Amino acid sequence: MNTPSQASPAPERGGRPQPLLVVRDLKKHFPVRDSGFGGPRKFVHAVDGVNFSVPKGKTLGIVGESGCGKSTTARLVARLMPADAGSLIFDGEGVAEFRGLHLKEFRRKLQMVFQDSFASLNPRLTIAETVAYGPRVHGTPAAKAMQQARELLDRVGLDAANFANRYPHELSGGQRQRVNIARALAYDPQLVILDEAVAALDKSVQAQVLNLLQELKAERGLTYLFISHDLHVVHYLSDYVMVMYLGQVIETGPVERIYGHTAHPYTRALLSAVPSMDPARRTEASPLAGDPPNPINPPSGCRFRDRCPRAHAVCADRAPELAAIHGAPEHFAACHLNDTASGHPDAGQEFSA
């Protein structure tokens, strides 16, 4: 009989899994140190009204340039920092109200794997002690927790007989990341946030870890929130993709739809910058020029307009709404090009990558 962690996600009407995580109007503005001249206080708009959901048993990939708010969003979801506004619904319950034991249980159900595999581990604990530590905190007897830790090490490809008593400095980067994955699984979580979890690994080890993540997802019915700069990796691992720019979501949808029928100029620029050995996949599109605007004082209207090759006066006048693409109800984009009533002269023309 399947355990709860192995159960298949419950389907909604129409066969689509129910959302495990729902994020609405999430905001986080970081204050800038006062210059001392009595001017108005300024804020970095790190996350500015983000909305998305993650279906049970699926993977949502989050992409965007450095500083767009990906990692801050992940930390807000995990409640590692407080949000300024917005709501988080996890498995039907509001996360913001969790305190004490409820918050402790929520953090058991949601785990994170970070980019820096070495800094994520306690150098004074052996590998087995690291994996067993969390379950022991949650009340599992020490002997049982250590046995589970050894089983998990075997499952992630680290022979417990050889690795259980080693310390983090005795392992390679790929081996340490496997330990971090085993530690996350020790809590029997429902959602795992992977924040650039394979970015520091070489390609061969990266492929091994990605295959491991896919296997564990199928075995345990896990749901992933996967953050990465590598669009090839996101394409391989994700079911849905969310593109962020300067603290906002500008496009989201099923992975094949995003990669095959891009609806936002920024997403198109990101995809055109991906190197490929296949001549058929190469593009003559110019790389994205310039740097993102200052997040302390973002542009009016569309935040991408200063770098967009198809910007128009309407793009400065008002911000585009994240709206469904005609004929693709799960595909959303925030661009005046996709709104025939926006007044943009090129509105309504299909945008494909």
Order of alpha helices (4+ residues) and beta strands (2+ residues): beta-beta-beta-alpha-beta-beta-alpha-beta-alpha-alpha-alpha-alpha-beta-alpha-beta-alpha-beta-beta-alpha-alpha-alpha-beta-beta
